[in-house]
Amino acid sequence: MTEPPTTQQVPTCPRHPDRESYVRCQRCNRPTCPDCQRPAAVGIQCVDCVKEQSRGDRSTVTTFGGRASNPGVATKVLIGICVVVFVGQLVRPSLTTDLEFAPVVGWSEPWRVLTAAFLHSPGNFLHIAFNMLCLWQIGPYLEQLLGRARFVALYLISAIGGSAGVVLLAAAPPAFLTNAQVDAYQSWFTGVVGASGAVFGLFGALLVLNRHLGRSTAGIGVTIVLNGVLGFVIPGIAWQAHLGGFLTGVACAGAVALLNTPQRRRYVWPALAGVLVVVVGLMVVKYAGVPVDLR
C-alpha cells in the first residue's frame, strides 16, 4: 500500500496573509513579505521584531546625562526664530518697542525679560550677524554635551539672566524724579535687545564644562575677554546683560557638572529650576525697592 500524498502548506506573511513569504525573520523565524522586511546585521528581521527591540533599547545619553540627539537642531531653530523676528522688526518697527526690555517695564510686563533676547537692533545688521555667528559656532557643541532639552533650557535661563543683569545693575530712581535727575537714572528707562545675554551664558557654560572635562579653555577664555572689553569700549552695548547672562550660564553649567553622576543626574532639572528661581528672585527683590509708579 502507498500513503496518500500530503499537501505542503505555503508559508504566508502574518501581517499580509494573502502573500506567499519564503523569507523568514532571523529573530522570530516567522515568514516575512518584502513590505515587512527590515535589514539586520545578519539577514532580515520583521517589522514587529524591530519595533519590539526599539522599545527595549535604552536611549543613548550625552556626556552630561542628557538625551542624545542630532546636535545642531535646537541651535538652528533658535537662529531661525531670531532671523524671523528680525525680519518682523524691519516690516513692523513697533515690534521692537512692544517686546524690548527696560527695567521700567519689567515688573508690569515680565515676558519682556525673555522676548528681548530674540530681538536685535533693526538699524545694525552686524548686531544680529555677530550674535548668530557665535551661537552657530558653540551651540552644536553644547547640544552634543548637554542634550537638546538641557541646551535650550540653558539658553533661555541665560537670556533671562541677561535681563536680570540689566535690572540689578541699573540705578533705581527715587519716588520723585526731577528732570535734572533723569540722565543719572537713564539706565532704568533705556530699552535693550539682543541675544548676547544668552550667548554669553553659553560662553560661561562652555568654559565650565570644558574645564570639568579637562579640555582646553584658552580659546573660549580669549573670546570672552575680548567680547567683554568691547562691551565697555563700544557705546550702546549692554554689558550688564553680558555679565548677567555669563554668570547665569556659569551657574547652570556648574550645577550640571556637579550632578554628573548616574545617581545625581535626576536632580539636574530641579537644579536648573533653582537657578531660574534665584535669578527671578533677585529681580523681585530689586523691584521691591523701587517706587510702584516706576516699575
Residue pairs with C-beta under 8 A, 6 or more apart in sequence:
10 20
11 20
11 21
11 22
11 24
11 31
12 18
12 19
12 20
12 21
12 31
13 19
13 21
13 31
13 32
13 33
13 36
14 30
14 31
15 33
15 36
15 46
15 47
15 48
16 33
16 35
16 36
19 33
21 31
21 32
21 33
22 31
23 31
23 32
23 37
23 44
24 30
24 31
24 32
25 32
25 44
25 45
25 46
25 49
26 40
26 42
26 43
26 44
26 45
27 40
27 45
27 46
27 49
27 53
28 46
28 48
28 49
30 46
32 44
32 45
32 46
36 46
36 47
36 48
37 44
37 45
37 46
37 47
38 44
38 45
38 46
38 47
38 50
45 53
59 67
59 68
60 67
60 68
61 67
61 68
61 147
62 68
62 144
62 145
62 146
62 147
63 144
63 145
63 213
64 145
64 146
64 147
64 150
64 209
64 256
64 257
64 260
64 265
64 268
65 147
65 260
65 262
65 265
65 268
66 145
66 146
66 147
66 148
66 149
66 150
66 151
67 147
67 148
67 149
68 147
69 143
69 147
69 148
71 140
71 141
71 143
71 144
71 148
72 139
72 140
72 143
73 143
73 148
74 139
74 143
74 148
74 151
74 152
74 155
75 135
75 136
75 139
75 140
75 143
75 151
78 135
78 139
78 152
78 155
79 132
79 135
79 136
79 139
81 118
82 118
82 120
82 128
82 131
82 132
82 195
83 128
83 132
85 95
85 118
85 119
85 120
86 119
86 120
86 122
86 128
88 95
89 95
89 96
89 119
89 120
89 122
90 122
93 122
95 119
96 119
96 122
96 191
96 193
97 191
99 112
99 115
99 116
99 118
99 119
100 112
100 115
100 116
100 119
100 191
100 192
100 193
101 112
101 113
101 115
101 116
101 163
101 166
101 191
101 192
101 193
102 112
102 188
102 189
102 190
102 191
102 192
103 166
103 167
103 170
103 187
103 188
103 189
104 188
104 189
104 294
104 295
105 112
106 112
106 113
106 163
106 167
106 283
106 287
106 295
107 287
107 290
107 295
108 295
112 163
113 159
113 160
113 163
113 164
113 283
114 156
114 159
114 160
114 163
116 163
116 191
116 192
116 193
116 194
117 156
117 159
117 162
117 163
117 194
117 195
117 197
117 198
118 195
119 193
119 194
120 127
120 128
120 131
120 193
120 194
120 195
121 127
121 128
121 193
121 194
127 194
128 195
131 194
131 195
131 196
131 199
132 195
134 199
134 202
134 203
135 195
135 199
135 202
138 202
138 203
138 206
138 220
139 151
139 202
141 206
142 151
142 154
142 202
142 205
142 206
142 209
143 151
145 209
146 154
146 209
146 256
150 256
150 268
150 272
153 252
153 269
153 272
154 201
154 202
154 205
154 249
154 252
154 253
154 272
155 198
155 201
155 202
156 198
157 201
157 248
157 252
157 272
157 275
157 276
157 279
158 197
158 198
158 200
158 201
158 202
158 204
158 205
158 245
158 248
158 249
158 252
159 195
159 197
159 198
159 201
159 245
160 248
160 276
160 279
160 280
161 197
161 201
161 244
161 245
161 247
161 248
161 249
161 279
162 196
162 197
162 198
162 200
162 201
162 238
162 241
162 242
162 244
162 245
162 248
163 192
163 197
163 241
163 244
163 283
164 244
164 248
164 279
164 280
164 282
164 283
165 197
165 240
165 241
165 242
165 243
165 244
165 245
165 247
166 187
166 192
166 238
166 240
166 241
166 244
167 283
167 286
167 287
168 240
168 244
168 282
168 283
168 286
169 187
169 240
169 243
169 244
170 185
170 187
170 188
170 240
171 184
171 185
171 187
171 188
172 185
172 188
172 286
172 289
172 290
172 294
173 181
173 185
173 188
173 290
173 291
173 294
174 181
174 291
175 291
175 293
175 294
177 185
177 294
182 189
187 240
188 294
192 238
192 241
194 238
194 241
196 237
196 238
196 241
196 242
196 245
197 238
197 241
197 242
197 244
197 245
198 245
199 245
200 224
200 227
200 241
200 242
200 243
200 245
200 246
200 249
201 245
201 246
201 248
201 249
201 252
202 249
203 220
203 223
203 224
203 227
203 246
203 249
204 224
204 245
204 246
204 247
204 248
204 249
204 250
204 253
205 249
205 250
205 252
205 253
205 256
206 220
206 253
207 217
207 220
207 221
207 224
207 250
207 253
208 249
208 250
208 253
208 254
208 257
209 253
209 256
209 257
210 216
210 217
210 220
211 217
212 257
212 260
224 246
227 242
228 239
228 242
228 243
230 237
231 237
231 238
231 239
231 242
232 239
248 275
248 279
251 275
251 278
252 272
252 275
255 268
255 271
255 272
255 274
255 275
256 268
256 271
256 272
258 264
259 265
259 267
259 268
259 271
287 295
